Structure formats: C-alpha cells, structure tokens
C-alpha cells in the first residue's frame, strides 16, 4: 500500500483556523465532507456541502455532544484493513463506508485550565471522541490520513495536488505526530488530576512532555545533539519564552547559563537595580546598587576574568549607559525584562551578542518539580524555593552581627543558593567580593573565593581585598572549623550558614576566638 486517494473526509476541530480554506480545497478535489457540530456549521456557513455525522451513524448527537463519533460506522470506517477480505465483507454487511482522511484537533483542555475555569468545566473539556478517532486513524495509517495540526493543512493539500492522494511516508509522519498529540493531551490531563485536583506531589505516574522542539546546533559538546522543548500544559515563562532581539542562535550552553542567570536575578525582583554575571551556570559576580551601571561595575569587579564570555542578567529594564559598559567586554547573552532604545542601539553594534527580553522575572518562590535523569530512572524533587528572613536567623556567637553585616549575610546567602556546591560566597555592601564554587571540600571553596578577591584587589589597585570586613555564606554547614578559619583569614567578620553539624560547638568556639559574628539559618541549599 502506498498512495491512497482521499474520497471521504471527517472533520471535527476545536481550533477552526484554516478550516474553511481546507474544506474548500478538499471539495475542489471532489472529497465528500463529513463533520460534527460547530465544525459542520462553519463549513456550511462557507457554502460547502457537508454531511452530519448522525447521517453516517444513524444516531443523533446526544448527551450534550458527549456521544457522537463513538460508533462502529465511524471507527469501522477508520480501522478497516481495506485489502482484508473479512474486513471488506464486514464493511459491506453493515454498510460501513471507508473514511480516508480525518482532521481532528482536541477540546481546549489546556486553555480551560489556564483561564482558571471551575472543575466541572475543566472535566467537560476532556475530549474522548477526538482522541479515539485520532488513535484509530493513526493506527490504520496504511489506509487513513490523520491530520491534527492546522499547520499541516498546506502540506496535506500539497500532497493531494497531483491526483488527490497522500503518500505512505506522509501518512506515517502524520501518524507519529498524532500519537504524540494524544500522548501530550493525556499527559496534561493526568498532571491536572494528580497535581491540581488531587494535590499529589508525586503521582503514581509522572508524565514529562514538551512540544515544538527547536533543534540546537549541538549539545554541551559538538558531538552531542540537542533540542529545546517547551512544556505542554500550564507553565511559567522564562528563557524559553523570551524574545530574542538580536544575535546568533542560542546554543544548549547559552540556554542553560541564561536560565541560571535569570533564576538568580529573579531573587531581586522588585528591588534596587541588580546585575548577575554567570559563567558555566555559576555566578561569578552579583551586585545591587542605586543605579544599574553601578551594579554592573560592582558585579564585574568581583571576577572580571570569569566574566569574559559570560551571561548577564538584570532585574530592571536595561538602559543605554549600562549596555555600553557591558559591550566593553565579550558577552555571550544579556537577559533583561526590557531594554530602552539607547540600550538596543548599543547592543546593535555587537551583532553576535544575544539580547533576550523576558517581559518579567519568574517568581523565585514558585512551586514545581525538578527532574534529573539517571541510569534506569528519574530523580524528582520539589524546587528549592525555601527562603529565610532576617527574623528567622539564629545568632550563635558571643558577638551579635551589625545591621550591615546582617544585610551582607542575607545577600551572600541569596547568591550562595545559586552556586554549585560546595559553595562559599563573600559579600560586602551589596556586592559579591569572592565566590568559590563546586569544590569537593568547603575549605578549598573558601580559599578559591579569597584568591579571586585578592586578584581583583590587585587588578583594580584597591588597598585591600573586599573580603576584608565582608560577610561569608556557606550553602551547607561547616563540618570542621577549617573552612570558617579560612574565611576569617580572608578578612570576613560575619558568617551565615545552616548549622546542624555534630561539630557545631567546635565551629562556634572557633568563631568566638576569631571575634566573628555567626548566624544559623537552619536551612541548607546544596546545588549539585
């Protein structure tokens, strides 16, 4: 079986874009049109001759439209193996006519959920007959053409241009797309029932899906293939939905790093101007100041070497002076809620720089799940959206932190939660002074961060590194006093850490001997 001439088509769609034009083109090929409800009305209003599905089945549409296509004369016409004598005999005996083309898209379940409809309305927008016809047609693609996406109407008509037939290759491609469409649809429904309706954090079956893949040049490395999918069903907006104003296409690494920058920048949503610089998914400079330009200069000063070829994110619309300053170093991607004309003009001179406008920042405290594949399974956990206020901090040392030390502690803690473990972050006056990331022990992270601070002091000819008089955050407890002492050697005067080590008393004693102030959060932020 190869080409199949389309003689009879069944059309039943919720999305009626392009429907009339498709119906007119099919009629032009002499195709008999069979339809239901609103689809039939739209075709008739356009002057087309349409047969109601009830004329085919001999039964009226009933139960508020819940039952109309679930009938042997529909599914027999879809599932019959045309060159099987027994199937042909059954069709003849029961007056079942073959259906060669099915054009179906499903009830708008996602849109109904997204607009906050009541439960009963959401249930009514679970399509039953539509997916059944789609699956029957797709299974029998050797004889039946199934189209579920209006974007494929033109391709269908191009197939039919010569003789009114479709090829097996086309039908196979449409069948694959159809099964993916019903799988995604059922996935949305199962997620709504599990997460929203039943309030289950971990339902018995977890459906992970995406749509409209964008093929990327390659993955983390050139020998790897990569694509970007966007979620099916309700979801937040982020880098995947951002408007790309200019620059080369985004790579896998660009998406990953830009997402890390946006997530950290969202922590400062609604606050003073903030700038985040990320390299390899780790922040290498973060600052908040009275102006965006000041924040940029402070963030860059933390580690200007790592900032080269990095990702920049800001929490407010980007202005011209800041954009001009960013252009002075090689930058891969800039992420902002918006950018004024002067900023756009500044970036226009850097044709390869990608400018992404998100329109808003995500809610850093939103819920949801994070999923990580491992060999033979998926690790699933709730997002790390925990937060600590100043009132919840517990002072554990003899010396109380000053008000400025508390501010710097909380700033350092905010950044540390976005740094790969083991993470150490020094901060002073609303800016990072040194960041140590991804080490196998906390002492080395402390020393690396201090080393970067010393290099910055040398480069900018400061009298001393900014770690002197700083606050230092550790994403998890200090298992030994050596990490804390390394921070003290760098000049830190205040420590913020989760606490909870069996050697807390030893660490607290070391802090007291060094004259440090230390607060416990009771919450850790590992980021592997």
Secondary structure as a PSIPRED ss2 file (coil, helix, strand):
# PSIPRED VFORMAT (PSIPRED V4.0)

   1 X C   1.000  0.000  0.000
   2 X C   1.000  0.000  0.000
   3 X C   1.000  0.000  0.000
   4 X E   0.000  0.000  1.000
   5 X E   0.000  0.000  1.000
   6 X C   1.000  0.000  0.000
   7 X C   1.000  0.000  0.000
   8 X E   0.000  0.000  1.000
   9 X E   0.000  0.000  1.000
  10 X E   0.000  0.000  1.000
  11 X E   0.000  0.000  1.000
  12 X E   0.000  0.000  1.000
  13 X E   0.000  0.000  1.000
  14 X C   1.000  0.000  0.000
  15 X C   1.000  0.000  0.000
  16 X C   1.000  0.000  0.000
  17 X C   1.000  0.000  0.000
  18 X C   1.000  0.000  0.000
  19 X H   0.000  1.000  0.000
  20 X H   0.000  1.000  0.000
  21 X H   0.000  1.000  0.000
  22 X H   0.000  1.000  0.000
  23 X H   0.000  1.000  0.000
  24 X H   0.000  1.000  0.000
  25 X H   0.000  1.000  0.000
  26 X H   0.000  1.000  0.000
  27 X H   0.000  1.000  0.000
  28 X H   0.000  1.000  0.000
  29 X C   1.000  0.000  0.000
  30 X C   1.000  0.000  0.000
  31 X C   1.000  0.000  0.000
  32 X E   0.000  0.000  1.000
  33 X E   0.000  0.000  1.000
  34 X E   0.000  0.000  1.000
  35 X E   0.000  0.000  1.000
  36 X C   1.000  0.000  0.000
  37 X H   0.000  1.000  0.000
  38 X H   0.000  1.000  0.000
  39 X H   0.000  1.000  0.000
  40 X H   0.000  1.000  0.000
  41 X H   0.000  1.000  0.000
  42 X H   0.000  1.000  0.000
  43 X H   0.000  1.000  0.000
  44 X H   0.000  1.000  0.000
  45 X H   0.000  1.000  0.000
  46 X C   1.000  0.000  0.000
  47 X C   1.000  0.000  0.000
  48 X C   1.000  0.000  0.000
  49 X C   1.000  0.000  0.000
  50 X C   1.000  0.000  0.000
  51 X E   0.000  0.000  1.000
  52 X E   0.000  0.000  1.000
  53 X H   0.000  1.000  0.000
  54 X H   0.000  1.000  0.000
  55 X H   0.000  1.000  0.000
  56 X H   0.000  1.000  0.000
  57 X H   0.000  1.000  0.000
  58 X C   1.000  0.000  0.000
  59 X C   1.000  0.000  0.000
  60 X C   1.000  0.000  0.000
  61 X C   1.000  0.000  0.000
  62 X E   0.000  0.000  1.000
  63 X C   1.000  0.000  0.000
  64 X C   1.000  0.000  0.000
  65 X C   1.000  0.000  0.000
  66 X C   1.000  0.000  0.000
  67 X E   0.000  0.000  1.000
  68 X C   1.000  0.000  0.000
  69 X C   1.000  0.000  0.000
  70 X C   1.000  0.000  0.000
  71 X C   1.000  0.000  0.000
  72 X H   0.000  1.000  0.000
  73 X H   0.000  1.000  0.000
  74 X H   0.000  1.000  0.000
  75 X H   0.000  1.000  0.000
  76 X H   0.000  1.000  0.000
  77 X H   0.000  1.000  0.000
  78 X H   0.000  1.000  0.000
  79 X H   0.000  1.000  0.000
  80 X C   1.000  0.000  0.000
  81 X C   1.000  0.000  0.000
  82 X C   1.000  0.000  0.000
  83 X C   1.000  0.000  0.000
  84 X C   1.000  0.000  0.000
  85 X H   0.000  1.000  0.000
  86 X H   0.000  1.000  0.000
  87 X H   0.000  1.000  0.000
  88 X H   0.000  1.000  0.000
  89 X H   0.000  1.000  0.000
  90 X H   0.000  1.000  0.000
  91 X H   0.000  1.000  0.000
  92 X H   0.000  1.000  0.000
  93 X H   0.000  1.000  0.000
  94 X C   1.000  0.000  0.000
  95 X C   1.000  0.000  0.000
  96 X C   1.000  0.000  0.000
  97 X C   1.000  0.000  0.000
  98 X C   1.000  0.000  0.000
  99 X C   1.000  0.000  0.000
 100 X C   1.000  0.000  0.000
 101 X E   0.000  0.000  1.000
 102 X E   0.000  0.000  1.000
 103 X E   0.000  0.000  1.000
 104 X E   0.000  0.000  1.000
 105 X E   0.000  0.000  1.000
 106 X C   1.000  0.000  0.000
 107 X C   1.000  0.000  0.000
 108 X C   1.000  0.000  0.000
 109 X H   0.000  1.000  0.000
 110 X H   0.000  1.000  0.000
 111 X H   0.000  1.000  0.000
 112 X H   0.000  1.000  0.000
 113 X H   0.000  1.000  0.000
 114 X H   0.000  1.000  0.000
 115 X C   1.000  0.000  0.000
 116 X C   1.000  0.000  0.000
 117 X C   1.000  0.000  0.000
 118 X C   1.000  0.000  0.000
 119 X H   0.000  1.000  0.000
 120 X H   0.000  1.000  0.000
 121 X H   0.000  1.000  0.000
 122 X H   0.000  1.000  0.000
 123 X H   0.000  1.000  0.000
 124 X H   0.000  1.000  0.000
 125 X C   1.000  0.000  0.000
 126 X C   1.000  0.000  0.000
 127 X C   1.000  0.000  0.000
 128 X C   1.000  0.000  0.000
 129 X H   0.000  1.000  0.000
 130 X H   0.000  1.000  0.000
 131 X H   0.000  1.000  0.000
 132 X H   0.000  1.000  0.000
 133 X H   0.000  1.000  0.000
 134 X H   0.000  1.000  0.000
 135 X H   0.000  1.000  0.000
 136 X H   0.000  1.000  0.000
 137 X H   0.000  1.000  0.000
 138 X H   0.000  1.000  0.000
 139 X H   0.000  1.000  0.000
 140 X C   1.000  0.000  0.000
 141 X C   1.000  0.000  0.000
 142 X C   1.000  0.000  0.000
 143 X C   1.000  0.000  0.000
 144 X C   1.000  0.000  0.000
 145 X E   0.000  0.000  1.000
 146 X E   0.000  0.000  1.000
 147 X E   0.000  0.000  1.000
 148 X C   1.000  0.000  0.000
 149 X C   1.000  0.000  0.000
 150 X H   0.000  1.000  0.000
 151 X H   0.000  1.000  0.000
 152 X H   0.000  1.000  0.000
 153 X H   0.000  1.000  0.000
 154 X H   0.000  1.000  0.000
 155 X H   0.000  1.000  0.000
 156 X H   0.000  1.000  0.000
 157 X H   0.000  1.000  0.000
 158 X H   0.000  1.000  0.000
 159 X H   0.000  1.000  0.000
 160 X H   0.000  1.000  0.000
 161 X C   1.000  0.000  0.000
 162 X C   1.000  0.000  0.000
 163 X C   1.000  0.000  0.000
 164 X C   1.000  0.000  0.000
 165 X E   0.000  0.000  1.000
 166 X E   0.000  0.000  1.000
 167 X C   1.000  0.000  0.000
 168 X H   0.000  1.000  0.000
 169 X H   0.000  1.000  0.000
 170 X H   0.000  1.000  0.000
 171 X H   0.000  1.000  0.000
 172 X H   0.000  1.000  0.000
 173 X H   0.000  1.000  0.000
 174 X H   0.000  1.000  0.000
 175 X H   0.000  1.000  0.000
 176 X H   0.000  1.000  0.000
 177 X H   0.000  1.000  0.000
 178 X H   0.000  1.000  0.000
 179 X H   0.000  1.000  0.000
 180 X H   0.000  1.000  0.000
 181 X H   0.000  1.000  0.000
 182 X H   0.000  1.000  0.000
 183 X H   0.000  1.000  0.000
 184 X H   0.000  1.000  0.000
 185 X H   0.000  1.000  0.000
 186 X H   0.000  1.000  0.000
 187 X H   0.000  1.000  0.000
 188 X H   0.000  1.000  0.000
 189 X H   0.000  1.000  0.000
 190 X H   0.000  1.000  0.000
 191 X H   0.000  1.000  0.000
 192 X H   0.000  1.000  0.000
 193 X H   0.000  1.000  0.000
 194 X H   0.000  1.000  0.000
 195 X H   0.000  1.000  0.000
 196 X H   0.000  1.000  0.000
 197 X H   0.000  1.000  0.000
 198 X C   1.000  0.000  0.000
 199 X C   1.000  0.000  0.000
 200 X C   1.000  0.000  0.000
 201 X C   1.000  0.000  0.000
 202 X C   1.000  0.000  0.000
 203 X C   1.000  0.000  0.000
 204 X C   1.000  0.000  0.000
 205 X C   1.000  0.000  0.000
 206 X C   1.000  0.000  0.000
 207 X C   1.000  0.000  0.000
 208 X C   1.000  0.000  0.000
 209 X C   1.000  0.000  0.000
 210 X E   0.000  0.000  1.000
 211 X E   0.000  0.000  1.000
 212 X E   0.000  0.000  1.000
 213 X E   0.000  0.000  1.000
 214 X E   0.000  0.000  1.000
 215 X E   0.000  0.000  1.000
 216 X C   1.000  0.000  0.000
 217 X C   1.000  0.000  0.000
 218 X C   1.000  0.000  0.000
 219 X C   1.000  0.000  0.000
 220 X C   1.000  0.000  0.000
 221 X C   1.000  0.000  0.000
 222 X C   1.000  0.000  0.000
 223 X C   1.000  0.000  0.000
 224 X C   1.000  0.000  0.000
 225 X C   1.000  0.000  0.000
 226 X C   1.000  0.000  0.000
 227 X E   0.000  0.000  1.000
 228 X E   0.000  0.000  1.000
 229 X E   0.000  0.000  1.000
 230 X E   0.000  0.000  1.000
 231 X E   0.000  0.000  1.000
 232 X C   1.000  0.000  0.000
 233 X C   1.000  0.000  0.000
 234 X C   1.000  0.000  0.000
 235 X C   1.000  0.000  0.000
 236 X C   1.000  0.000  0.000
 237 X C   1.000  0.000  0.000
 238 X C   1.000  0.000  0.000
 239 X H   0.000  1.000  0.000
 240 X H   0.000  1.000  0.000
 241 X H   0.000  1.000  0.000
 242 X C   1.000  0.000  0.000
 243 X E   0.000  0.000  1.000
 244 X E   0.000  0.000  1.000
 245 X E   0.000  0.000  1.000
 246 X E   0.000  0.000  1.000
 247 X C   1.000  0.000  0.000
 248 X C   1.000  0.000  0.000
 249 X C   1.000  0.000  0.000
 250 X C   1.000  0.000  0.000
 251 X C   1.000  0.000  0.000
 252 X H   0.000  1.000  0.000
 253 X H   0.000  1.000  0.000
 254 X H   0.000  1.000  0.000
 255 X H   0.000  1.000  0.000
 256 X H   0.000  1.000  0.000
 257 X H   0.000  1.000  0.000
 258 X H   0.000  1.000  0.000
 259 X H   0.000  1.000  0.000
 260 X H   0.000  1.000  0.000
 261 X H   0.000  1.000  0.000
 262 X H   0.000  1.000  0.000
 263 X H   0.000  1.000  0.000
 264 X H   0.000  1.000  0.000
 265 X H   0.000  1.000  0.000
 266 X H   0.000  1.000  0.000
 267 X H   0.000  1.000  0.000
 268 X H   0.000  1.000  0.000
 269 X C   1.000  0.000  0.000
 270 X C   1.000  0.000  0.000
 271 X C   1.000  0.000  0.000
 272 X C   1.000  0.000  0.000
 273 X C   1.000  0.000  0.000
 274 X E   0.000  0.000  1.000
 275 X E   0.000  0.000  1.000
 276 X E   0.000  0.000  1.000
 277 X E   0.000  0.000  1.000
 278 X E   0.000  0.000  1.000
 279 X E   0.000  0.000  1.000
 280 X C   1.000  0.000  0.000
 281 X C   1.000  0.000  0.000
 282 X E   0.000  0.000  1.000
 283 X E   0.000  0.000  1.000
 284 X E   0.000  0.000  1.000
 285 X E   0.000  0.000  1.000
 286 X E   0.000  0.000  1.000
 287 X E   0.000  0.000  1.000
 288 X E   0.000  0.000  1.000
 289 X C   1.000  0.000  0.000
 290 X C   1.000  0.000  0.000
 291 X C   1.000  0.000  0.000
 292 X H   0.000  1.000  0.000
 293 X H   0.000  1.000  0.000
 294 X H   0.000  1.000  0.000
 295 X H   0.000  1.000  0.000
 296 X H   0.000  1.000  0.000
 297 X H   0.000  1.000  0.000
 298 X H   0.000  1.000  0.000
 299 X H   0.000  1.000  0.000
 300 X H   0.000  1.000  0.000
 301 X H   0.000  1.000  0.000
 302 X H   0.000  1.000  0.000
 303 X C   1.000  0.000  0.000
 304 X H   0.000  1.000  0.000
 305 X H   0.000  1.000  0.000
 306 X H   0.000  1.000  0.000
 307 X H   0.000  1.000  0.000
 308 X C   1.000  0.000  0.000
 309 X C   1.000  0.000  0.000
 310 X E   0.000  0.000  1.000
 311 X E   0.000  0.000  1.000
 312 X E   0.000  0.000  1.000
 313 X E   0.000  0.000  1.000
 314 X E   0.000  0.000  1.000
 315 X C   1.000  0.000  0.000
 316 X C   1.000  0.000  0.000
 317 X C   1.000  0.000  0.000
 318 X E   0.000  0.000  1.000
 319 X C   1.000  0.000  0.000
 320 X H   0.000  1.000  0.000
 321 X H   0.000  1.000  0.000
 322 X H   0.000  1.000  0.000
 323 X H   0.000  1.000  0.000
 324 X H   0.000  1.000  0.000
 325 X H   0.000  1.000  0.000
 326 X H   0.000  1.000  0.000
 327 X C   1.000  0.000  0.000
 328 X C   1.000  0.000  0.000
 329 X C   1.000  0.000  0.000
 330 X C   1.000  0.000  0.000
 331 X E   0.000  0.000  1.000
 332 X E   0.000  0.000  1.000
 333 X E   0.000  0.000  1.000
 334 X E   0.000  0.000  1.000
 335 X E   0.000  0.000  1.000
 336 X E   0.000  0.000  1.000
 337 X C   1.000  0.000  0.000
 338 X C   1.000  0.000  0.000
 339 X E   0.000  0.000  1.000
 340 X C   1.000  0.000  0.000
 341 X H   0.000  1.000  0.000
 342 X H   0.000  1.000  0.000
 343 X H   0.000  1.000  0.000
 344 X H   0.000  1.000  0.000
 345 X H   0.000  1.000  0.000
 346 X H   0.000  1.000  0.000
 347 X H   0.000  1.000  0.000
 348 X H   0.000  1.000  0.000
 349 X C   1.000  0.000  0.000
 350 X C   1.000  0.000  0.000
 351 X C   1.000  0.000  0.000
 352 X C   1.000  0.000  0.000
 353 X C   1.000  0.000  0.000
 354 X E   0.000  0.000  1.000
 355 X E   0.000  0.000  1.000
 356 X E   0.000  0.000  1.000
 357 X E   0.000  0.000  1.000
 358 X C   1.000  0.000  0.000
 359 X C   1.000  0.000  0.000
 360 X C   1.000  0.000  0.000
 361 X C   1.000  0.000  0.000
 362 X C   1.000  0.000  0.000
 363 X C   1.000  0.000  0.000
 364 X C   1.000  0.000  0.000
 365 X C   1.000  0.000  0.000
 366 X C   1.000  0.000  0.000
 367 X C   1.000  0.000  0.000
 368 X C   1.000  0.000  0.000
 369 X E   0.000  0.000  1.000
 370 X E   0.000  0.000  1.000
 371 X E   0.000  0.000  1.000
 372 X E   0.000  0.000  1.000
 373 X E   0.000  0.000  1.000
 374 X E   0.000  0.000  1.000
 375 X C   1.000  0.000  0.000
 376 X C   1.000  0.000  0.000
 377 X E   0.000  0.000  1.000
 378 X E   0.000  0.000  1.000
 379 X E   0.000  0.000  1.000
 380 X E   0.000  0.000  1.000
 381 X E   0.000  0.000  1.000
 382 X E   0.000  0.000  1.000
 383 X C   1.000  0.000  0.000
 384 X C   1.000  0.000  0.000
 385 X C   1.000  0.000  0.000
 386 X C   1.000  0.000  0.000
 387 X C   1.000  0.000  0.000
 388 X C   1.000  0.000  0.000
 389 X C   1.000  0.000  0.000
 390 X H   0.000  1.000  0.000
 391 X H   0.000  1.000  0.000
 392 X H   0.000  1.000  0.000
 393 X C   1.000  0.000  0.000
 394 X E   0.000  0.000  1.000
 395 X E   0.000  0.000  1.000
 396 X C   1.000  0.000  0.000
 397 X C   1.000  0.000  0.000
 398 X C   1.000  0.000  0.000
 399 X C   1.000  0.000  0.000
 400 X C   1.000  0.000  0.000
 401 X C   1.000  0.000  0.000
 402 X C   1.000  0.000  0.000
 403 X H   0.000  1.000  0.000
 404 X H   0.000  1.000  0.000
 405 X H   0.000  1.000  0.000
 406 X H   0.000  1.000  0.000
 407 X H   0.000  1.000  0.000
 408 X H   0.000  1.000  0.000
 409 X H   0.000  1.000  0.000
 410 X H   0.000  1.000  0.000
 411 X H   0.000  1.000  0.000
 412 X H   0.000  1.000  0.000
 413 X H   0.000  1.000  0.000
 414 X H   0.000  1.000  0.000
 415 X H   0.000  1.000  0.000
 416 X H   0.000  1.000  0.000
 417 X C   1.000  0.000  0.000
 418 X C   1.000  0.000  0.000
 419 X C   1.000  0.000  0.000
 420 X C   1.000  0.000  0.000
 421 X C   1.000  0.000  0.000
 422 X C   1.000  0.000  0.000
 423 X C   1.000  0.000  0.000
 424 X E   0.000  0.000  1.000
 425 X E   0.000  0.000  1.000
 426 X E   0.000  0.000  1.000
 427 X E   0.000  0.000  1.000
 428 X E   0.000  0.000  1.000
 429 X C   1.000  0.000  0.000
 430 X C   1.000  0.000  0.000
 431 X E   0.000  0.000  1.000
 432 X E   0.000  0.000  1.000
 433 X E   0.000  0.000  1.000
 434 X E   0.000  0.000  1.000
 435 X E   0.000  0.000  1.000
 436 X E   0.000  0.000  1.000
 437 X C   1.000  0.000  0.000
 438 X C   1.000  0.000  0.000
 439 X C   1.000  0.000  0.000
 440 X C   1.000  0.000  0.000
 441 X C   1.000  0.000  0.000
 442 X H   0.000  1.000  0.000
 443 X H   0.000  1.000  0.000
 444 X H   0.000  1.000  0.000
 445 X H   0.000  1.000  0.000
 446 X H   0.000  1.000  0.000
 447 X H   0.000  1.000  0.000
 448 X H   0.000  1.000  0.000
 449 X H   0.000  1.000  0.000
 450 X H   0.000  1.000  0.000
 451 X H   0.000  1.000  0.000
 452 X H   0.000  1.000  0.000
 453 X H   0.000  1.000  0.000
 454 X H   0.000  1.000  0.000
 455 X H   0.000  1.000  0.000
 456 X H   0.000  1.000  0.000
 457 X H   0.000  1.000  0.000
 458 X H   0.000  1.000  0.000
 459 X H   0.000  1.000  0.000
 460 X H   0.000  1.000  0.000
 461 X C   1.000  0.000  0.000
 462 X C   1.000  0.000  0.000
 463 X C   1.000  0.000  0.000
 464 X C   1.000  0.000  0.000
 465 X C   1.000  0.000  0.000
 466 X C   1.000  0.000  0.000
 467 X C   1.000  0.000  0.000
 468 X C   1.000  0.000  0.000
 469 X C   1.000  0.000  0.000
 470 X C   1.000  0.000  0.000
 471 X E   0.000  0.000  1.000
 472 X E   0.000  0.000  1.000
 473 X E   0.000  0.000  1.000
 474 X E   0.000  0.000  1.000
 475 X C   1.000  0.000  0.000
 476 X C   1.000  0.000  0.000
 477 X C   1.000  0.000  0.000
 478 X C   1.000  0.000  0.000
 479 X C   1.000  0.000  0.000
 480 X C   1.000  0.000  0.000
 481 X H   0.000  1.000  0.000
 482 X H   0.000  1.000  0.000
 483 X H   0.000  1.000  0.000
 484 X H   0.000  1.000  0.000
 485 X H   0.000  1.000  0.000
 486 X H   0.000  1.000  0.000
 487 X H   0.000  1.000  0.000
 488 X H   0.000  1.000  0.000
 489 X H   0.000  1.000  0.000
 490 X C   1.000  0.000  0.000
 491 X C   1.000  0.000  0.000
 492 X C   1.000  0.000  0.000
 493 X C   1.000  0.000  0.000
 494 X E   0.000  0.000  1.000
 495 X E   0.000  0.000  1.000
 496 X E   0.000  0.000  1.000
 497 X E   0.000  0.000  1.000
 498 X C   1.000  0.000  0.000
 499 X C   1.000  0.000  0.000
 500 X C   1.000  0.000  0.000
 501 X C   1.000  0.000  0.000
 502 X C   1.000  0.000  0.000
 503 X C   1.000  0.000  0.000
 504 X H   0.000  1.000  0.000
 505 X H   0.000  1.000  0.000
 506 X H   0.000  1.000  0.000
 507 X H   0.000  1.000  0.000
 508 X H   0.000  1.000  0.000
 509 X H   0.000  1.000  0.000
 510 X H   0.000  1.000  0.000
 511 X H   0.000  1.000  0.000
 512 X H   0.000  1.000  0.000
 513 X H   0.000  1.000  0.000
 514 X C   1.000  0.000  0.000
 515 X C   1.000  0.000  0.000
 516 X C   1.000  0.000  0.000
 517 X E   0.000  0.000  1.000
 518 X E   0.000  0.000  1.000
 519 X E   0.000  0.000  1.000
 520 X E   0.000  0.000  1.000
 521 X C   1.000  0.000  0.000
 522 X C   1.000  0.000  0.000
 523 X C   1.000  0.000  0.000
 524 X C   1.000  0.000  0.000
 525 X C   1.000  0.000  0.000
 526 X C   1.000  0.000  0.000
 527 X C   1.000  0.000  0.000
 528 X C   1.000  0.000  0.000
